[in-house]
Amino acid sequence: MNMFCPFCHHEDSRVVDTRTSDDGQVIRRRRECPACTRRFSTQETATLIVVKRSGTTEPFSREKIITGVGRACQGRPVTRDQLAILAQQVEETIRASGAAQIDSQDVGLAILDPLRALDTVAYLRFASVYSNFETLADFDQAIRELREARVETVTEAD
Protein backbone atom coordinates (compact mmCIF):
# COMPACT_ATOMS: atom_id res chain seq x y z
CA MET A 1 0.00 0.00 0.00
CA ASN A 2 1.46 3.34 -1.02
CA MET A 3 1.51 6.29 1.36
CA PHE A 4 1.19 9.55 -0.55
CA CYS A 5 3.25 12.53 0.58
CA PRO A 6 0.90 15.21 1.99
CA PHE A 7 3.20 17.96 0.64
CA CYS A 8 4.09 17.05 -2.94
CA HIS A 9 1.67 14.09 -3.40
CA HIS A 10 4.48 11.77 -4.47
CA GLU A 11 3.04 8.28 -4.37
CA ASP A 12 5.60 6.72 -2.07
CA SER A 13 7.48 7.34 1.17
CA ARG A 14 9.92 5.51 3.35
CA VAL A 15 9.53 4.76 7.04
CA VAL A 16 12.19 6.50 9.15
CA ASP A 17 10.94 5.51 12.64
CA THR A 18 8.17 3.34 14.11
CA ARG A 19 6.76 3.54 17.64
CA THR A 20 3.77 2.13 19.42
CA SER A 21 1.56 4.14 21.73
CA ASP A 22 -1.85 4.06 23.44
CA ASP A 23 -1.41 0.66 25.09
CA GLY A 24 0.06 -0.80 21.90
CA GLN A 25 -3.13 -0.17 19.93
CA VAL A 26 -1.67 2.61 17.76
CA ILE A 27 1.46 2.51 15.63
CA ARG A 28 3.05 5.87 14.88
CA ARG A 29 5.32 6.00 11.86
CA ARG A 30 7.65 8.84 10.94
CA ARG A 31 8.00 8.94 7.14
CA GLU A 32 10.13 10.76 4.60
CA CYS A 33 9.21 11.55 1.01
CA PRO A 34 11.97 10.57 -1.45
CA ALA A 35 10.89 13.32 -3.88
CA CYS A 36 10.72 16.43 -1.65
CA THR A 37 12.59 14.99 1.41
CA ARG A 38 10.00 16.41 3.79
CA ARG A 39 8.96 14.34 6.77
CA PHE A 40 5.50 13.57 8.13
CA SER A 41 3.88 11.24 10.65
CA THR A 42 1.13 8.68 10.22
CA GLN A 43 -0.84 6.65 12.73
CA GLU A 44 -2.15 3.17 12.14
CA THR A 45 -4.84 1.52 14.25
CA ALA A 46 -6.55 -1.82 14.07
CA THR A 47 -10.22 -0.96 13.80
CA LEU A 48 -12.61 -3.07 15.83
CA ILE A 49 -16.16 -2.99 14.45
CA VAL A 50 -19.24 -3.49 16.64
CA VAL A 51 -22.32 -4.97 14.96
CA LYS A 52 -25.46 -3.66 16.63
CA ARG A 53 -28.75 -5.57 16.98
CA SER A 54 -30.21 -3.62 14.04
CA GLY A 55 -27.37 -4.84 11.83
CA THR A 56 -25.67 -1.46 11.59
CA THR A 57 -21.99 -1.23 12.41
CA GLU A 58 -19.83 1.32 14.18
CA PRO A 59 -16.25 1.46 15.45
CA PHE A 60 -15.63 0.20 18.99
CA SER A 61 -15.46 3.07 21.46
CA ARG A 62 -14.07 2.99 24.98
CA GLU A 63 -15.92 6.24 25.58
CA LYS A 64 -19.26 4.53 24.89
CA ILE A 65 -18.37 1.86 27.46
CA ILE A 66 -17.46 4.54 30.01
CA THR A 67 -20.69 6.44 29.35
CA GLY A 68 -22.95 3.37 29.44
CA VAL A 69 -21.40 1.80 32.51
CA GLY A 70 -21.20 5.26 34.09
CA ARG A 71 -25.01 5.42 34.08
CA ALA A 72 -25.15 2.17 36.03
CA CYS A 73 -22.55 3.56 38.46
CA GLN A 74 -24.39 6.82 39.08
CA GLY A 75 -24.37 7.57 42.81
CA ARG A 76 -21.88 4.76 43.46
CA PRO A 77 -18.30 5.20 44.73
CA VAL A 78 -16.80 4.56 41.28
CA THR A 79 -14.36 7.02 39.72
CA ARG A 80 -13.93 7.97 36.08
CA ASP A 81 -10.44 6.42 36.21
CA GLN A 82 -11.93 3.10 37.36
CA LEU A 83 -14.40 3.27 34.46
CA ALA A 84 -11.54 3.96 32.04
CA ILE A 85 -9.66 0.92 33.35
CA LEU A 86 -12.82 -1.19 32.98
CA ALA A 87 -13.25 0.01 29.38
CA GLN A 88 -9.62 -0.88 28.67
CA GLN A 89 -10.13 -4.37 30.15
CA VAL A 90 -13.22 -4.85 28.00
CA GLU A 91 -11.35 -3.78 24.86
CA GLU A 92 -8.42 -6.08 25.68
CA THR A 93 -10.81 -9.00 26.21
CA ILE A 94 -12.53 -8.34 22.90
CA ARG A 95 -9.28 -7.86 20.96
CA ALA A 96 -7.91 -11.08 22.48
CA SER A 97 -10.64 -12.96 20.62
CA GLY A 98 -8.89 -11.99 17.38
CA ALA A 99 -12.14 -10.98 15.66
CA ALA A 100 -12.33 -7.80 13.56
CA GLN A 101 -16.10 -7.59 14.12
CA ILE A 102 -17.99 -8.30 17.31
CA ASP A 103 -21.67 -8.27 18.20
CA SER A 104 -22.83 -5.62 20.65
CA GLN A 105 -24.22 -8.50 22.73
CA ASP A 106 -20.67 -9.82 23.16
CA VAL A 107 -19.46 -6.37 24.20
CA GLY A 108 -22.11 -6.36 26.94
CA LEU A 109 -21.04 -9.81 28.08
CA ALA A 110 -17.42 -8.64 28.25
CA ILE A 111 -18.52 -5.77 30.52
CA LEU A 112 -20.32 -7.93 33.09
CA ASP A 113 -17.37 -9.65 34.83
CA PRO A 114 -15.16 -6.59 35.36
CA LEU A 115 -18.21 -4.56 36.45
CA ARG A 116 -19.19 -7.25 38.98
CA ALA A 117 -15.68 -7.02 40.45
CA LEU A 118 -15.85 -3.22 40.52
CA ASP A 119 -19.28 -2.65 42.11
CA THR A 120 -22.04 -5.21 42.64
CA VAL A 121 -24.87 -2.65 42.77
CA ALA A 122 -23.75 -1.11 39.46
CA TYR A 123 -23.44 -4.65 38.09
CA LEU A 124 -27.07 -5.38 39.03
CA ARG A 125 -28.22 -2.14 37.43
CA PHE A 126 -26.33 -2.84 34.21
CA ALA A 127 -27.32 -6.51 34.10
CA SER A 128 -30.98 -5.67 34.70
CA VAL A 129 -31.09 -3.51 31.58
CA TYR A 130 -28.64 -5.54 29.51
CA SER A 131 -30.17 -8.92 30.34
CA ASN A 132 -33.75 -7.60 30.20
CA PHE A 133 -34.76 -8.49 33.74
CA GLU A 134 -38.55 -8.65 33.69
CA THR A 135 -39.52 -9.89 37.14
CA LEU A 136 -38.32 -9.74 40.72
CA ALA A 137 -37.31 -13.36 40.32
CA ASP A 138 -34.71 -12.27 37.76
CA PHE A 139 -33.21 -9.83 40.30
CA ASP A 140 -33.43 -12.44 43.05
CA GLN A 141 -31.55 -14.98 40.93
CA ALA A 142 -28.80 -12.45 40.11
CA ILE A 143 -28.44 -11.46 43.78
CA ARG A 144 -28.29 -15.14 44.80
CA GLU A 145 -25.48 -15.71 42.27
CA LEU A 146 -23.57 -12.70 43.62
CA ARG A 147 -23.90 -13.99 47.18
CA GLU A 148 -22.75 -17.47 46.18
CA ALA A 149 -19.74 -16.01 44.37
CA ARG A 150 -18.86 -13.91 47.44
CA VAL A 151 -19.10 -16.97 49.73
CA GLU A 152 -16.83 -18.94 47.36
CA THR A 153 -14.30 -16.09 47.35
CA VAL A 154 -14.29 -15.85 51.15
CA THR A 155 -13.98 -19.63 51.49
CA GLU A 156 -11.06 -19.76 49.04
CA ALA A 157 -9.26 -17.02 50.99
CA ASP A 158 -9.34 -19.08 54.20
Wavefront OBJ file of the C-alpha trace (Angstrom):
o trace
v 0.000 0.000 0.000
v 1.463 3.343 -1.017
v 1.509 6.295 1.361
v 1.190 9.547 -0.551
v 3.249 12.534 0.584
v 0.899 15.210 1.987
v 3.196 17.963 0.643
v 4.087 17.047 -2.944
v 1.671 14.088 -3.399
v 4.480 11.771 -4.470
v 3.037 8.276 -4.370
v 5.596 6.718 -2.071
v 7.476 7.341 1.173
v 9.918 5.512 3.348
v 9.528 4.761 7.042
v 12.188 6.496 9.153
v 10.941 5.511 12.636
v 8.165 3.341 14.114
v 6.757 3.537 17.638
v 3.766 2.126 19.420
v 1.560 4.136 21.728
v -1.849 4.059 23.439
v -1.407 0.662 25.086
v 0.060 -0.800 21.896
v -3.131 -0.175 19.929
v -1.672 2.606 17.760
v 1.460 2.506 15.625
v 3.052 5.870 14.882
v 5.323 5.999 11.861
v 7.652 8.838 10.936
v 8.005 8.944 7.139
v 10.127 10.760 4.603
v 9.207 11.547 1.015
v 11.973 10.568 -1.453
v 10.894 13.315 -3.875
v 10.719 16.430 -1.646
v 12.589 14.985 1.408
v 9.999 16.414 3.790
v 8.964 14.335 6.773
v 5.501 13.574 8.128
v 3.875 11.239 10.650
v 1.127 8.680 10.221
v -0.835 6.650 12.735
v -2.150 3.170 12.144
v -4.837 1.520 14.255
v -6.550 -1.823 14.071
v -10.218 -0.960 13.798
v -12.607 -3.071 15.825
v -16.158 -2.988 14.455
v -19.239 -3.493 16.642
v -22.324 -4.974 14.960
v -25.461 -3.663 16.626
v -28.751 -5.568 16.978
v -30.212 -3.619 14.045
v -27.373 -4.836 11.829
v -25.668 -1.456 11.591
v -21.991 -1.231 12.406
v -19.825 1.317 14.182
v -16.248 1.457 15.454
v -15.631 0.203 18.993
v -15.464 3.071 21.455
v -14.065 2.987 24.982
v -15.916 6.238 25.583
v -19.264 4.535 24.893
v -18.369 1.865 27.458
v -17.461 4.542 30.010
v -20.691 6.443 29.352
v -22.948 3.367 29.442
v -21.397 1.805 32.515
v -21.196 5.255 34.092
v -25.005 5.419 34.081
v -25.148 2.167 36.035
v -22.546 3.562 38.459
v -24.391 6.817 39.078
v -24.366 7.569 42.807
v -21.877 4.761 43.465
v -18.298 5.202 44.729
v -16.803 4.558 41.281
v -14.360 7.024 39.724
v -13.931 7.974 36.083
v -10.441 6.417 36.214
v -11.934 3.099 37.358
v -14.402 3.271 34.457
v -11.541 3.962 32.037
v -9.663 0.919 33.346
v -12.822 -1.187 32.984
v -13.249 0.013 29.378
v -9.621 -0.882 28.668
v -10.130 -4.366 30.154
v -13.221 -4.850 28.002
v -11.355 -3.782 24.859
v -8.424 -6.080 25.678
v -10.814 -8.997 26.211
v -12.532 -8.341 22.902
v -9.283 -7.860 20.962
v -7.906 -11.077 22.476
v -10.642 -12.956 20.621
v -8.894 -11.986 17.381
v -12.136 -10.977 15.659
v -12.327 -7.799 13.564
v -16.099 -7.588 14.122
v -17.990 -8.300 17.310
v -21.672 -8.269 18.202
v -22.833 -5.618 20.653
v -24.218 -8.501 22.728
v -20.670 -9.818 23.161
v -19.457 -6.365 24.204
v -22.110 -6.360 26.943
v -21.041 -9.812 28.085
v -17.418 -8.637 28.253
v -18.522 -5.770 30.523
v -20.320 -7.928 33.094
v -17.374 -9.651 34.827
v -15.164 -6.585 35.359
v -18.207 -4.563 36.453
v -19.185 -7.254 38.976
v -15.682 -7.024 40.448
v -15.845 -3.220 40.517
v -19.278 -2.649 42.106
v -22.040 -5.213 42.643
v -24.866 -2.645 42.772
v -23.746 -1.113 39.457
v -23.445 -4.651 38.094
v -27.066 -5.382 39.031
v -28.219 -2.139 37.435
v -26.332 -2.844 34.214
v -27.324 -6.509 34.105
v -30.984 -5.668 34.702
v -31.090 -3.511 31.581
v -28.638 -5.540 29.505
v -30.171 -8.921 30.343
v -33.747 -7.596 30.197
v -34.758 -8.490 33.742
v -38.551 -8.647 33.689
v -39.522 -9.894 37.142
v -38.322 -9.737 40.721
v -37.311 -13.364 40.321
v -34.713 -12.270 37.760
v -33.209 -9.834 40.303
v -33.433 -12.440 43.049
v -31.546 -14.976 40.925
v -28.802 -12.450 40.110
v -28.442 -11.462 43.777
v -28.292 -15.135 44.804
v -25.478 -15.713 42.268
v -23.572 -12.698 43.622
v -23.897 -13.986 47.178
v -22.751 -17.469 46.184
v -19.737 -16.009 44.369
v -18.856 -13.907 47.438
v -19.102 -16.970 49.728
v -16.832 -18.941 47.364
v -14.299 -16.093 47.345
v -14.285 -15.852 51.152
v -13.982 -19.634 51.487
v -11.055 -19.763 49.038
v -9.260 -17.016 50.991
v -9.341 -19.076 54.204
l 1 2 3 4 5 6 7 8 9 10 11 12 13 14 15 16 17 18 19 20 21 22 23 24 25 26 27 28 29 30 31 32 33 34 35 36 37 38 39 40 41 42 43 44 45 46 47 48 49 50 51 52 53 54 55 56 57 58 59 60 61 62 63 64 65 66 67 68 69 70 71 72 73 74 75 76 77 78 79 80 81 82 83 84 85 86 87 88 89 90 91 92 93 94 95 96 97 98 99 100 101 102 103 104 105 106 107 108 109 110 111 112 113 114 115 116 117 118 119 120 121 122 123 124 125 126 127 128 129 130 131 132 133 134 135 136 137 138 139 140 141 142 143 144 145 146 147 148 149 150 151 152 153 154 155 156 157 158
